[in-house]
Amino acid sequence: MARLQAMLGRKPVVAVPARRIVWRRYAKEGLKYLLAVAGVLVAVTPYLYMVLHSLAPWNEVNRRFIPTELTLRSYEWLLQGSRTVAPKPWLRALLNSAIVTAGSTFLMVVCGLVVGYALSRLRFRGQQTVYNIILFQMFYPAIVLLVPTFLIVRALGLYDTYWGMIVPKAVSLWAIFMFTSFFKSIPQDIIDAARIDGLSELGIVFRIALPMSIPITTVITLFLFMERWSELLWDLIIVQDENLMTLNVLIATMSGPYGNYPGGLYAASVILTLPILILFLIFSKYFRQGFQLVLK
């Protein structure tokens, strides 16, 4: 064989030992796991640092990565205050965040469902124009509309109210775009059969399209919930009453005496992130399924 290859002007093929092939495979797999572990550590370390220092003694906060002991003093101080610092309404702020986020997310999902179905399954004049405007608006800086929106909300008498925080955030163009793209993949025969059975268009949305889109709806809902939960700028300018402030706003206003106690800031930040973590753990199954649909 080697003589024939030499006559043909080819280099002889050298057989690679099987052991070397196995070691190369193990090396590649090991490198993948090493990179994955490194990525997880980079993502988790800030949150771990925050949790540890919310439980650390005050004389060790920001001085040792791993405290020598754990204590709930920061949480007690956060909720009860001290002789020099009056307690803030943290539990009320947590409730306000839940009310505002749940209301806005519900409206964004319902609006996304209805508008997405209309743009993907109904035929009306100017349909493509509306869709193009939505695409353009997605890339338009939202900060430009901040002042006009504030003036409109104040003129409507919604300043310093729950509705002032909920209504301006009731529409998500991203949700409309995602639902429109998904509903286009539903076979038209299913929609036609539902219409023959006498279902209205809204009935088709909530009894046919919504059950078929549970995974993608879960992903959209979680992303919208996280986005609204972490909102700061709008809530900061639309609410002045401390009893209506969300948790983000209350943390942002922790200046003066509160700013001298980083342990309390860490404790408040942990409380802020807990609902997102709990929701992700509960709906992780649908989250993975929905992400697979998005990637397809």
The 8 nearest C-alpha neighbors of each residue, nearest first, counted from 0:
[[1, 3, 2, 4, 11, 5, 12, 6],
 [0, 2, 4, 3, 11, 5, 12, 10],
 [3, 1, 5, 0, 4, 6, 11, 7],
 [4, 2, 6, 0, 5, 1, 7, 9],
 [3, 5, 7, 9, 1, 6, 2, 8],
 [6, 4, 8, 2, 7, 3, 9, 1],
 [7, 5, 3, 4, 8, 2, 9, 1],
 [8, 6, 4, 5, 9, 3, 2, 10],
 [9, 7, 5, 6, 4, 10, 3, 11],
 [10, 8, 4, 7, 5, 11, 6, 3],
 [9, 11, 12, 4, 5, 8, 1, 7],
 [10, 12, 1, 4, 13, 9, 5, 0],
 [13, 11, 14, 10, 1, 9, 4, 15],
 [12, 14, 11, 15, 10, 16, 1, 0],
 [13, 15, 12, 16, 17, 11, 19, 20],
 [16, 14, 13, 17, 19, 20, 18, 12],
 [17, 15, 18, 19, 14, 20, 21, 13],
 [18, 16, 20, 19, 21, 15, 22, 14],
 [17, 19, 21, 16, 20, 22, 15, 23],
 [20, 18, 22, 21, 17, 16, 23, 15],
 [21, 19, 17, 23, 18, 22, 24, 16],
 [22, 20, 24, 18, 19, 23, 25, 17],
 [21, 23, 25, 19, 24, 20, 26, 18],
 [24, 22, 26, 20, 21, 25, 19, 27],
 [23, 25, 21, 27, 22, 26, 28, 20],
 [24, 26, 22, 28, 23, 27, 29, 21],
 [25, 27, 23, 29, 24, 28, 22, 30],
 [26, 28, 30, 24, 29, 25, 23, 31],
 [29, 27, 31, 25, 30, 26, 24, 32],
 [30, 28, 26, 32, 31, 27, 25, 33],
 [29, 31, 33, 27, 28, 32, 26, 34],
 [30, 32, 28, 34, 29, 33, 35, 27],
 [33, 31, 35, 29, 34, 30, 36, 28],
 [34, 32, 30, 36, 35, 31, 29, 37],
 [33, 35, 37, 31, 32, 36, 38, 30],
 [36, 34, 32, 38, 33, 37, 31, 39],
 [37, 35, 39, 33, 38, 34, 32, 40],
 [36, 38, 34, 40, 35, 39, 33, 41],
 [39, 37, 35, 41, 36, 40, 34, 42],
 [38, 40, 36, 42, 41, 37, 43, 35],
 [39, 41, 37, 43, 42, 38, 44, 36],
 [40, 42, 38, 39, 44, 43, 37, 45],
 [43, 41, 39, 40, 44, 38, 45, 46],
 [42, 44, 40, 46, 45, 41, 39, 47],
 [43, 45, 47, 46, 40, 41, 42, 48],
 [46, 44, 48, 47, 43, 49, 42, 41],
 [47, 45, 49, 48, 43, 44, 50, 42],
 [48, 46, 44, 50, 49, 45, 43, 51],
 [47, 49, 45, 51, 46, 50, 44, 52],
 [48, 50, 46, 52, 47, 51, 265, 53],
 [51, 49, 53, 47, 52, 48, 46, 269],
 [52, 50, 48, 54, 53, 49, 55, 47],
 [53, 51, 55, 54, 49, 50, 60, 48],
 [52, 54, 266, 265, 50, 262, 51, 55],
 [55, 53, 70, 69, 52, 51, 71, 50],
 [54, 56, 52, 69, 66, 53, 70, 60],
 [57, 55, 59, 58, 70, 60, 54, 69],
 [56, 58, 60, 59, 55, 262, 73, 260],
 [57, 59, 56, 60, 62, 55, 61, 63],
 [60, 58, 62, 57, 56, 63, 61, 55],
 [59, 61, 57, 62, 52, 58, 55, 262],
 [62, 60, 63, 59, 52, 64, 261, 58],
 [63, 61, 59, 60, 64, 58, 66, 65],
 [64, 62, 65, 66, 59, 61, 60, 67],
 [63, 65, 66, 62, 48, 61, 51, 52],
 [64, 66, 63, 67, 51, 52, 48, 55],
 [67, 65, 68, 55, 63, 64, 59, 69],
 [66, 68, 65, 69, 55, 59, 56, 63],
 [69, 67, 66, 55, 70, 56, 54, 65],
 [68, 70, 54, 55, 56, 66, 71, 67],
 [69, 71, 54, 72, 55, 56, 68, 73],
 [72, 70, 74, 73, 54, 75, 69, 53],
 [71, 73, 75, 74, 70, 76, 54, 56],
 [72, 74, 263, 76, 262, 75, 71, 77],
 [75, 73, 77, 71, 76, 72, 266, 78],
 [74, 76, 72, 78, 77, 73, 79, 71],
 [77, 75, 80, 73, 79, 74, 78, 72],
 [78, 76, 74, 75, 263, 80, 79, 73],
 [79, 77, 75, 76, 86, 80, 74, 89],
 [78, 80, 76, 86, 75, 77, 81, 85],
 [81, 79, 86, 76, 85, 84, 77, 78],
 [82, 80, 84, 83, 85, 76, 79, 86],
 [81, 83, 84, 80, 85, 86, 79, 76],
 [82, 84, 81, 85, 80, 256, 86, 257],
 [85, 83, 81, 80, 82, 86, 256, 257],
 [86, 84, 80, 81, 87, 83, 82, 79],
 [87, 85, 80, 79, 78, 84, 77, 88],
 [86, 88, 89, 85, 78, 77, 80, 79],
 [89, 87, 91, 90, 92, 86, 242, 78],
 [88, 90, 92, 91, 87, 93, 78, 246],
 [89, 91, 93, 92, 88, 94, 78, 95],
 [90, 92, 94, 88, 89, 93, 95, 242],
 [93, 91, 245, 246, 95, 89, 90, 94],
 [92, 94, 90, 96, 91, 246, 95, 89],
 [95, 93, 91, 97, 92, 96, 98, 90],
 [96, 94, 92, 98, 245, 97, 93, 99],
 [97, 95, 245, 93, 99, 94, 98, 100],
 [96, 98, 94, 100, 95, 99, 101, 93],
 [99, 97, 95, 101, 96, 100, 102, 94],
 [98, 100, 102, 96, 101, 97, 165, 103],
 [99, 101, 97, 103, 102, 98, 228, 227],
 [102, 100, 104, 98, 103, 99, 97, 105],
 [103, 101, 99, 105, 100, 104, 98, 165],
 [102, 104, 165, 169, 106, 100, 105, 101],
 [103, 105, 107, 101, 106, 102, 224, 100],
 [106, 104, 102, 108, 103, 107, 101, 109],
 [105, 107, 169, 109, 103, 104, 108, 110],
 [106, 108, 170, 169, 104, 110, 105, 171],
 [109, 107, 111, 105, 110, 106, 112, 104],
 [110, 108, 112, 106, 111, 107, 105, 113],
 [111, 109, 107, 113, 112, 108, 114, 106],
 [110, 112, 175, 108, 174, 114, 109, 115],
 [113, 111, 109, 115, 110, 114, 116, 108],
 [112, 114, 116, 110, 115, 111, 117, 109],
 [115, 113, 117, 111, 116, 112, 110, 118],
 [114, 116, 179, 178, 175, 112, 118, 117],
 [115, 117, 119, 113, 114, 118, 120, 112],
 [118, 116, 121, 114, 115, 120, 119, 113],
 [119, 117, 115, 116, 120, 114, 121, 179],
 [118, 120, 116, 179, 183, 117, 115, 182],
 [121, 119, 117, 116, 118, 122, 183, 182],
 [122, 120, 117, 118, 119, 123, 116, 126],
 [121, 123, 120, 126, 124, 118, 117, 119],
 [124, 122, 126, 125, 121, 118, 117, 127],
 [123, 125, 126, 122, 127, 128, 129, 121],
 [124, 126, 128, 127, 129, 123, 130, 122],
 [125, 127, 129, 128, 124, 123, 130, 118],
 [126, 128, 130, 129, 125, 131, 118, 124],
 [129, 127, 125, 131, 130, 126, 132, 133],
 [128, 130, 132, 126, 127, 131, 125, 133],
 [129, 131, 127, 133, 128, 132, 134, 126],
 [130, 132, 134, 128, 133, 129, 127, 135],
 [131, 133, 135, 129, 134, 130, 136, 128],
 [134, 132, 136, 130, 131, 135, 137, 172],
 [133, 135, 131, 137, 132, 136, 130, 138],
 [136, 134, 132, 137, 133, 138, 131, 139],
 [135, 137, 139, 133, 138, 134, 132, 172],
 [136, 138, 134, 135, 139, 133, 172, 173],
 [139, 137, 136, 135, 140, 134, 141, 133],
 [138, 140, 136, 137, 141, 135, 143, 142],
 [141, 139, 142, 143, 138, 144, 136, 137],
 [142, 140, 143, 144, 139, 145, 138, 136],
 [141, 143, 145, 144, 140, 146, 139, 232],
 [144, 142, 141, 145, 140, 146, 139, 147],
 [145, 143, 142, 147, 141, 146, 148, 140],
 [144, 146, 142, 148, 143, 147, 149, 141],
 [145, 147, 149, 148, 144, 150, 143, 142],
 [148, 146, 150, 149, 144, 145, 151, 143],
 [149, 147, 151, 145, 146, 150, 144, 152],
 [148, 150, 146, 152, 147, 151, 153, 145],
 [149, 151, 147, 153, 148, 152, 154, 146],
 [152, 150, 154, 148, 153, 149, 147, 155],
 [153, 151, 149, 155, 154, 157, 150, 148],
 [152, 154, 158, 156, 150, 155, 151, 157],
 [155, 153, 151, 156, 152, 150, 157, 158],
 [156, 154, 152, 153, 157, 151, 158, 150],
 [155, 157, 153, 154, 158, 152, 163, 159],
 [158, 156, 163, 152, 155, 160, 153, 162],
 [157, 159, 153, 160, 163, 156, 237, 152],
 [158, 160, 238, 237, 239, 157, 240, 163],
 [161, 159, 163, 162, 158, 157, 238, 164],
 [160, 162, 164, 163, 165, 99, 159, 243],
 [163, 161, 165, 164, 160, 166, 157, 99],
 [162, 164, 157, 160, 161, 158, 165, 166],
 [163, 165, 162, 161, 166, 234, 167, 99],
 [166, 164, 162, 103, 168, 163, 99, 167],
 [165, 167, 169, 168, 162, 163, 164, 103],
 [168, 166, 169, 165, 164, 163, 148, 170],
 [169, 167, 166, 165, 170, 103, 164, 171],
 [168, 170, 107, 166, 103, 106, 167, 165],
 [171, 169, 107, 168, 110, 172, 106, 111],
 [172, 170, 174, 173, 107, 175, 169, 111],
 [173, 171, 175, 174, 176, 137, 133, 170],
 [172, 174, 176, 171, 175, 177, 137, 111],
 [175, 173, 177, 111, 171, 176, 172, 178],
 [176, 174, 111, 115, 172, 178, 173, 177],
 [175, 177, 173, 179, 174, 178, 172, 180],
 [178, 176, 174, 180, 179, 175, 173, 181],
 [177, 179, 115, 181, 175, 180, 176, 182],
 [180, 178, 115, 176, 182, 119, 177, 181],
 [179, 181, 177, 178, 183, 182, 176, 184],
 [180, 182, 178, 183, 184, 179, 177, 185],
 [183, 181, 184, 179, 185, 180, 178, 119],
 [182, 184, 181, 180, 119, 185, 179, 120],
 [183, 185, 182, 181, 186, 180, 187, 179],
 [186, 184, 182, 183, 187, 181, 189, 208],
 [187, 185, 188, 189, 184, 190, 183, 182],
 [186, 188, 190, 189, 191, 185, 120, 192],
 [189, 187, 191, 186, 190, 192, 193, 185],
 [188, 190, 192, 187, 191, 186, 193, 185],
 [191, 189, 187, 193, 188, 192, 194, 186],
 [190, 192, 188, 194, 193, 189, 187, 195],
 [193, 191, 195, 189, 194, 190, 188, 196],
 [194, 192, 196, 190, 191, 195, 198, 189],
 [193, 195, 191, 197, 198, 196, 192, 190],
 [196, 194, 192, 197, 193, 191, 198, 190],
 [197, 195, 193, 194, 198, 192, 191, 199],
 [198, 196, 194, 195, 199, 193, 192, 202],
 [199, 197, 194, 202, 193, 196, 203, 200],
 [200, 198, 202, 201, 203, 197, 194, 193],
 [199, 201, 203, 202, 204, 198, 194, 117],
 [202, 200, 204, 203, 199, 205, 113, 198],
 [201, 203, 199, 200, 204, 205, 198, 206],
 [202, 204, 207, 200, 206, 201, 205, 198],
 [205, 203, 208, 201, 202, 207, 206, 209],
 [204, 206, 209, 202, 203, 207, 208, 201],
 [207, 205, 203, 202, 204, 209, 208, 210],
 [208, 206, 203, 209, 204, 210, 205, 211],
 [207, 209, 204, 211, 210, 205, 203, 212],
 [208, 210, 212, 205, 211, 207, 204, 206],
 [211, 209, 212, 213, 208, 207, 206, 205],
 [210, 212, 208, 209, 213, 207, 214, 185],
 [211, 213, 209, 210, 215, 214, 216, 208],
 [212, 214, 216, 210, 215, 211, 217, 209],
 [215, 213, 289, 285, 217, 216, 288, 212],
 [214, 216, 289, 218, 217, 212, 213, 219],
 [217, 215, 213, 219, 214, 218, 212, 220],
 [218, 216, 220, 214, 215, 219, 213, 221],
 [219, 217, 215, 221, 286, 216, 220, 289],
 [218, 220, 216, 222, 217, 221, 223, 215],
 [221, 219, 217, 223, 218, 222, 224, 216],
 [220, 222, 224, 218, 223, 219, 217, 225],
 [221, 223, 225, 219, 224, 220, 226, 218],
 [224, 222, 226, 220, 225, 221, 104, 227],
 [223, 225, 221, 227, 222, 226, 104, 228],
 [226, 224, 228, 222, 223, 227, 221, 229],
 [225, 227, 223, 229, 224, 228, 222, 230],
 [228, 226, 230, 224, 229, 225, 100, 223],
 [227, 229, 225, 226, 230, 100, 224, 96],
 [228, 230, 227, 226, 225, 231, 247, 224],
 [231, 229, 227, 228, 226, 232, 233, 234],
 [230, 232, 234, 233, 235, 247, 248, 229],
 [233, 231, 235, 234, 230, 236, 248, 237],
 [234, 232, 235, 236, 231, 237, 230, 164],
 [235, 233, 237, 231, 236, 232, 238, 164],
 [234, 236, 232, 233, 248, 237, 231, 238],
 [235, 237, 233, 234, 238, 232, 239, 149],
 [236, 238, 234, 159, 158, 235, 233, 163],
 [239, 237, 159, 236, 240, 234, 235, 244],
 [238, 240, 159, 241, 237, 244, 236, 235],
 [239, 241, 242, 243, 238, 244, 159, 160],
 [242, 240, 244, 243, 239, 88, 249, 238],
 [241, 243, 240, 244, 91, 88, 92, 95],
 [244, 242, 241, 240, 95, 245, 238, 92],
 [245, 243, 241, 92, 242, 248, 249, 238],
 [246, 244, 96, 92, 95, 248, 247, 249],
 [245, 247, 92, 249, 93, 248, 96, 250],
 [248, 246, 250, 245, 249, 231, 251, 229],
 [247, 249, 251, 245, 250, 246, 235, 244],
 [248, 250, 246, 252, 251, 247, 244, 245],
 [251, 249, 253, 247, 252, 248, 246, 267],
 [252, 250, 248, 249, 253, 247, 254, 231],
 [251, 253, 249, 250, 254, 248, 247, 257],
 [254, 252, 250, 257, 251, 258, 249, 255],
 [255, 253, 258, 257, 252, 256, 251, 259],
 [254, 256, 258, 257, 253, 259, 252, 84],
 [257, 255, 258, 259, 254, 84, 260, 253],
 [258, 256, 253, 259, 254, 255, 260, 84],
 [259, 257, 254, 255, 260, 256, 253, 261],
 [258, 260, 257, 256, 261, 255, 254, 262],
 [261, 259, 262, 258, 257, 263, 264, 256],
 [262, 260, 264, 263, 265, 259, 258, 60],
 [263, 261, 53, 265, 264, 260, 73, 266],
 [262, 264, 73, 266, 261, 265, 260, 77],
 [265, 263, 261, 267, 262, 266, 268, 260],
 [264, 266, 53, 268, 262, 263, 267, 49],
 [265, 267, 53, 263, 269, 264, 268, 74],
 [268, 266, 270, 264, 269, 265, 263, 271],
 [269, 267, 271, 265, 270, 266, 264, 272],
 [270, 268, 266, 272, 271, 267, 265, 273],
 [269, 271, 267, 268, 273, 272, 266, 274],
 [272, 270, 268, 269, 273, 267, 246, 274],
 [273, 271, 269, 270, 275, 274, 268, 276],
 [272, 274, 276, 270, 275, 271, 277, 269],
 [275, 273, 277, 276, 272, 278, 271, 270],
 [276, 274, 278, 277, 273, 272, 279, 225],
 [275, 277, 273, 279, 274, 278, 280, 272],
 [276, 278, 274, 280, 279, 275, 273, 281],
 [279, 277, 281, 275, 280, 276, 274, 282],
 [278, 280, 276, 282, 283, 277, 281, 275],
 [281, 279, 277, 283, 278, 282, 276, 284],
 [282, 280, 278, 279, 283, 277, 284, 276],
 [281, 283, 279, 284, 285, 280, 286, 278],
 [282, 284, 286, 280, 279, 285, 281, 287],
 [285, 283, 286, 287, 282, 288, 281, 280],
 [286, 284, 214, 288, 287, 282, 283, 289],
 [285, 287, 283, 289, 218, 284, 288, 282],
 [288, 286, 290, 289, 284, 285, 283, 291],
 [289, 287, 285, 291, 290, 286, 214, 284],
 [290, 288, 214, 215, 292, 286, 291, 287],
 [289, 291, 293, 287, 292, 288, 286, 294],
 [290, 292, 294, 288, 289, 293, 295, 287],
 [293, 291, 289, 295, 290, 294, 288, 215],
 [294, 292, 290, 295, 291, 289, 215, 177],
 [295, 293, 291, 292, 290, 289, 288, 287],
 [294, 292, 293, 291, 290, 289, 181, 288]]
